[in-house]
Amino acid sequence: MSLKIALAQINFLVGNIAANVDNIIKAASYARDELSADIVVFPELTITGYPAEDLLFRADFISAANNAVYQIAECIDDIAVVVGFPERDGNSLYNSAVVLHQGSILACYRKQMLPNYGVFDEQRYFSAGTQPCVFEFNGVFIGLTICEDVWKSGIIDETKHAGAELLLTLNASPFNAGKIHQREAIICEQVKAAKIPLIYVNQVGGQDELIFDGASFVANSQGDIVFRAEEFKEQISVIEFDGNNPLINSCAPLYNKITSEYKALVLGIKDYVRKNGFQGAILGLSGGIDSALVLALAVDALGHDKVEAVLMPSRFTQDMSNEDAITQAEILKVKYHTIPITPAVNAFTDMLTEVFVGTTKDATEENIQARCRGVILMALSNKRGKLLLTTGNKSEMSVGYATLYGDMAGGFAPIKDVPKLLVYELARYRNSLYEVIPERVITRPPSAELAPDQIDTDSLPPYEILDPILERYVEMDQSAEEIMAAGFRYDDVVRAINLVDKNEYKRRQSPPGIRITSRAFGRDRRYPITSGYRGI
């Protein structure tokens, strides 16, 4: 018996149930009419988008989502539609998947494994299901599972024992570097052990900090991938089954680590700007590596006509910084402005002269410069209706090497989860496509240029030392002793850990940023601001 199943790897908007329903109906109609599909499968919590967070506590929101199920059923004939939705039953809410066919509900499944780690908070909202779900369609017995259910063997085995010959899995599995390889390896191992084919449909798109990479796939009962959709791209695909045996189809190649990280950042900027209704993006362009990378990412995400750059030189800004910033802006064909900050800095300094009597110059005067720039950028952002992108990286966010209400001011932080060394790798990768970042920007020592002849290593260990320490302390939760046992000097470890510990208050006030590592600040790593804990 031949069966054609479509995988609808679609980019949905969290909270916009009406728009999501329209997209579901259009995609199902396309799968039926253009691909001759018998079944179309959508991602996890399709109707609301994922993650809907505390919208799930709203009775009106849940009611609208449940009503949407019947609306879809009434609008689509001659194809079975599998969608995810938050199912209300009495006082309980379930993360559910429903099969709609010919105006009726053919089957409904409630997710059993509710993740509550990392970026996931599902136990905050949902009750766990307790039963497998198997339905018959065109002579094939098909089981339903949802995301976390298939990361361990129990639910797969249980569903097979209930009679399933084929599994459909609805997913909202967020991206981090290496996740797609881990995802396929673990799930294919489960499939091979259970000897049952599986269709894995994953969400695609940016949702605040999270990026969903798509890369939906089909594995046969031997655990071999016989189809894979593209990463980071909306795609409706169809795969044909002979009974429960998937026929070999095309497999999109997997990107390498650096390419996937770059594409994730581009998608994150694009969707944050688009979904939040901004007219484009604006950023301060200093001639340094961080802002150079953010400008390249923004242009790749939005197009050069939607991006503006602002050069804001001070008396400490070197000529080569201005030259390189202008060169890059012209290569990328973005509109740029040069607004010197010296008049504003002088005005603030004069205003504070009397109250600063008897004090010595320190970081206060440096921060005034950064805050003057923040005011200029926010004014242009307001006037243009464009999102202000900050340019701070993860290394800076970790140790507080950034100015509150200065270079941290903005609406979105694209490289907030990108360590400094990775900033350089991403810049070189972008230039390997064609050069958009002047080589001198990549090779010169990094500097905030807030004092004469200043470079980052005046305040921080070299990034070749700092970044591995931060990775171990922030992402791996290693102790100071463990880090030093790995070969790092006591002074460097103490310095880095102390800076991380005392700057939680700054990080909490930073804009949201795109998550590309396995442990990002924000949803992943939630430390108290007021705390007596010290890692050293």
ROFI-773397 format. One record per residue (C-alpha): residue in three letters; y, z, x. Coordinates in steps of 0.1 Angstrom, whole numbers, plus 5000, padded with zeros to 4 digits. Each point is the difference from the previous one (the first is absolute). Layout:
N
ALAYZX
...
***
This chain:
536
MET500050005000
SER503349895015
LEU503050244998
LYS503549945013
ILE502050315008
ALA503749995010
LEU501750245023
ALA503650064989
GLN501750135032
ILE503450064983
ASN503350175009
PHE500950244972
LEU503150214994
VAL499450374995
GLY501350124966
ASN500849664985
ILE497149984975
ALA501549714981
ALA500449785031
ASN496550105013
VAL498449914967
ASP501749665001
ASN498749945035
ILE496550114989
ILE500049754971
LYS501449725022
ALA497550065027
ALA497150034976
SER501049674983
TYR500249835034
ALA496650135010
ARG498549884967
ASP501849664998
GLU500349895036
LEU497150185017
SER497550004971
ALA499350375006
ASP497950204977
ILE501450335011
VAL503250105017
VAL500350335019
PHE503350175008
PRO500950295023
GLU499950374993
LEU502550134974
THR501249644994
ILE502050084969
THR502250275015
GLY499949895036
TYR498950245028
PRO501050275008
ALA501950094968
GLU500450365013
ASP501650244975
LEU500649724974
LEU496450094992
PHE501350334986
ARG502149824973
ALA498349974966
ASP502149704991
PHE498949825032
ILE496450074994
SER500249904964
ALA501649665010
ALA497349945026
ASN497250074975
ASN501649784974
ALA500249725026
VAL496249995002
TYR499849884964
GLN502949765005
ILE498249835028
ALA496749994980
GLU501849834971
CYS501749745022
ILE497049885021
ASP496949824987
ASP497149835017
ILE500150205032
ALA499150365007
VAL502950205016
VAL499450315021
VAL503250215004
GLY500850355012
PHE502150244979
PRO500650384996
GLU497850094970
ARG501050294979
ASP497250184982
GLY501150334984
ASN501650215027
SER498449815028
LEU501349705019
TYR497649775018
ASN500449725026
SER498149744980
ALA498949645000
VAL499449824967
VAL498249674993
LEU501749794973
HIS498249714983
GLN500849804969
GLY502450264987
SER497850305005
ILE499350275026
LEU496649915015
ALA499850305024
CYS502150275015
TYR499550195033
ARG501750325013
LYS500450045037
GLN497850285014
MET501250045036
LEU503750114999
PRO501549995035
ASN502450295009
TYR500849955036
GLY502549805021
VAL502249804976
PHE497850074970
ASP500750264973
GLU497649894973
GLN498750354991
ARG503650094991
TYR499849754971
PHE496549914991
SER496750164989
ALA496949865015
GLY497549794981
THR496450105000
GLN498049694989
PRO499249665015
CYS501049704979
VAL497949684997
PHE500549724976
GLU498249674994
PHE501849675002
ASN498349664999
GLY496750155008
VAL501250205030
PHE500350375001
ILE503350105016
GLY501150345012
LEU503650125003
THR501450225028
ILE503550085012
CYS501250025036
GLU498950345014
ASP496749974981
VAL498749755024
TRP500950175033
LYS496950224997
SER496549904989
GLY499550244970
ILE501949814973
ILE498749665011
ASP496450134999
GLU500650174967
THR501549684984
LYS497149795013
HIS497550254986
ALA501849964967
GLY499049635000
ALA502849835019
GLU499149685018
LEU503649935011
LEU503050235006
LEU503749944992
THR502350235019
LEU503750034991
ASN502150125029
ALA503550115012
SER499150065036
PRO503250035021
PHE500549855034
ASN500150155034
ALA499149845033
GLY496349945002
LYS499450104963
ILE498649664989
HIS497350015027
GLN499150364992
ARG499949924963
GLU497749705003
ALA497750175025
ILE499550324978
ILE499649824967
CYS497749735013
GLU497850275015
GLN499850164966
VAL499249674983
LYS497349925025
ALA498450334996
ALA500049974962
LYS499149635001
ILE502549904973
PRO502949755002
LEU503550124996
ILE503449844990
TYR502950195015
VAL503449924985
ASN502950165018
GLN503750034990
VAL502649825021
GLY503750085005
GLY502550275011
GLN500550324980
ASP502650235016
GLU498350115033
LEU496749854992
ILE498849655007
PHE496949854983
ASP498549735021
GLY497849824975
ALA497149855021
SER497750024969
PHE496549905008
VAL496549944988
ALA496950145017
ASN496449894992
SER497150244998
GLN499449975037
GLY503550135007
ASP501349675012
ILE503649904991
VAL499749664982
PHE503649984988
ARG503350165011
ALA503549944985
GLU503049985023
GLU501850325012
PHE503550084987
LYS500049714975
GLU499649974962
GLN496949794993
ILE497749934970
SER496749895013
VAL496649934984
ILE496550045013
GLU496949884983
PHE496850204996
ASP496549874995
GLY498850304980
ASN501250295021
ASN500049795032
PRO503549905012
LEU500249655014
ILE501749975034
ASN503749934996
SER503049985024
CYS500950305021
ALA503650045010
PRO500250125036
LEU501150365008
TYR503250045019
ASN500150195032
LYS501650355002
ILE503549895010
THR500249714976
SER498850214971
GLU502650275008
TYR502849755002
LYS499049844967
ALA499850344984
LEU503550085010
VAL501349674988
LEU498350054966
GLY501350354998
ILE503649895004
LYS499649714977
ASP498550204971
TYR502350305004
VAL503149784998
ARG498649774972
LYS498550274978
ASN503050235002
GLY502549724991
PHE502149985032
GLN501849685009
GLY498750005035
ALA500250235031
ILE502650115025
LEU499650185034
GLY501850115031
LEU499249775029
SER500550175033
GLY498449775025
GLY497250245004
ILE496349954994
ASP499650194968
SER502849834980
ALA498949665015
LEU496550054986
VAL501350114966
LEU502349704998
ALA497149775007
LEU497850174974
ALA502849994974
VAL500649635005
ASP496349924998
ALA499750214968
LEU503149884982
GLY501449695016
HIS503149975022
ASP502349964971
LYS499150344986
VAL500650205031
GLU503350125017
ALA500450165034
VAL502850225011
LEU501050055037
MET501950335005
PRO500950035036
SER501550325015
ARG501650055034
PHE496550085013
THR498449674988
GLN499149775028
ASP501149644999
MET496449885002
SER499250204968
ASN502649814981
GLU499049675016
ASP496350044991
ALA500850124964
ILE502149694994
THR497449775016
GLN497350144977
ALA502149984969
GLU500849635008
ILE496449925007
LEU499050144967
LYS503049854982
VAL501150334984
LYS503550084990
TYR501450265024
HIS503150215004
THR501550185030
ILE501750334990
PRO501050225030
ILE499750374992
THR502550135026
PRO502950044975
ALA497850204977
VAL498650215028
ASN503550075013
ALA501250104965
PHE497150254996
THR500550135035
ASP503750064994
MET499350174967
LEU497650245018
THR501950065031
GLU501550344989
VAL496750144987
PHE498249885031
VAL502350185024
GLY498150205026
THR496849814995
THR498349755024
LYS499049654991
ASP496349974989
ALA497949814975
THR502650074973
GLU502349735014
GLU497149765003
ASN499050064964
ILE503649934987
GLN499549655013
ALA496749954982
ARG501550144968
CYS502949775002
ARG497549715001
GLY498150154970
VAL503250004979
ILE500749645008
LEU496549894992
MET499850194968
ALA503449864989
LEU498749645005
SER496750084983
ASN501950134970
LYS502349704999
ARG497449745005
GLY497250154979
LYS497749975030
LEU497550265012
LEU501050175032
LEU497049995024
THR500050285026
THR498649915034
GLY498450335013
ASN496449995012
LYS497250254997
SER500550145035
GLU503750084992
MET499150154966
SER497350225016
VAL502450165025
GLY503249994981
TYR501649745023
ALA502249884971
THR503250114983
LEU500050134964
TYR502549804979
GLY500449775030
ASP497349765011
MET497750174975
ALA502349914971
GLY498549724978
GLY497749914972
PHE496849905018
ALA498550055034
PRO497749715008
ILE498950125035
LYS499950374992
ASP496250005006
VAL500249775031
PRO499850185034
LYS502449875026
LEU497349835021
LEU498849824969
VAL503649894994
TYR499849815033
GLU496649854991
LEU501249884966
ALA503149855016
ARG497949815025
TYR497749894972
ARG502949864980
ASN501349825030
SER496649845006
LEU500549814968
TYR503449885011
GLU502650205019
VAL502550194977
ILE500550315021
PRO501849955033
GLU497750085029
ARG502650245015
VAL499850214969
ILE496350065007
THR500250055037
ARG503150235004
PRO499650384998
PRO500650134965
SER503350184993
ALA501950154971
GLU503249915019
LEU501850314988
ALA501150125034
PRO500749835034
ASP496949845016
GLN497750184975
ILE496349914997
ASP497350154979
THR498250175029
ASP503050225005
SER498950194969
LEU496349914997
PRO496949945021
PRO499249635006
TYR498549854969
GLU496949915019
ILE499550385002
LEU501750114968
ASP498349774975
PRO496450105009
ILE500950374997
LEU501649944966
GLU497049814988
ARG497750295009
TYR502350274986
VAL501349824969
GLU497249774989
MET496950175015
ASP501150374996
GLN499050085035
SER501150335015
ALA502250025032
GLU496950115019
GLU498049704988
ILE502949765010
MET500350165034
ALA496249985005
ALA500449624994
GLY502149985032
PHE503650054988
ARG502450235019
TYR500850344987
ASP503849945000
ASP499749674981
VAL497750144974
VAL502250314995
ARG503149794997
ALA498649764975
ILE498350254978
ASN503150224998
LEU502149714990
VAL497649904973
ASP499850354986
LYS503750064997
ASN501049674985
GLU498150014967
TYR503350064982
LYS501249665013
ARG496949814990
ARG500250144965
GLN503449844996
SER499149665014
PRO499549704977
PRO496549894990
GLY498349775024
ILE497049775002
ARG496750165009
ILE498049815025
THR498250285019
SER497350234987
ARG502450304999
ALA503649924991
PHE502850254993
GLY500550054963
ARG496949954977
ASP497650065029
ARG501450285020
ARG501750274979
TYR501250295021
PRO502350284988
ILE503649995012
THR500350385001
SER497050115021
GLY499250245027
TYR497249785014
ARG500549865034
GLY497549775017
ILE500950145034
***
